Amino acid sequence: HDAEFEKTHNLTLLIDLCLEIDTEFKKFSESAASLTPYATAFRYPDEFFESEPTEEEVTQAFNQADEIYKFVLKKTGG
């Protein structure tokens, strides 16, 4: 689609860029917002989490990320 995507860990920004091309990405807006802190939490842990995520939170985050990953693979023919 000849769209330029800047390097970022902000998944909300990436989803917004994808929405300009394909509105189906809208279903991932909430997931992107909740997953973004995981992208940098281990580099800057004090800035994002007051405490370690629970096992349930980690499982939920993994499932959200996996769903987005599979969706993008399907969209890109991967």
Secondary structure as UniProt FT lines:
FT   HELIX           11..19
FT   TURN            20..21
FT   HELIX           23..28
FT   HELIX           29..40
FT   TURN            41..43
FT   HELIX           45..48
FT   HELIX           55..76
//
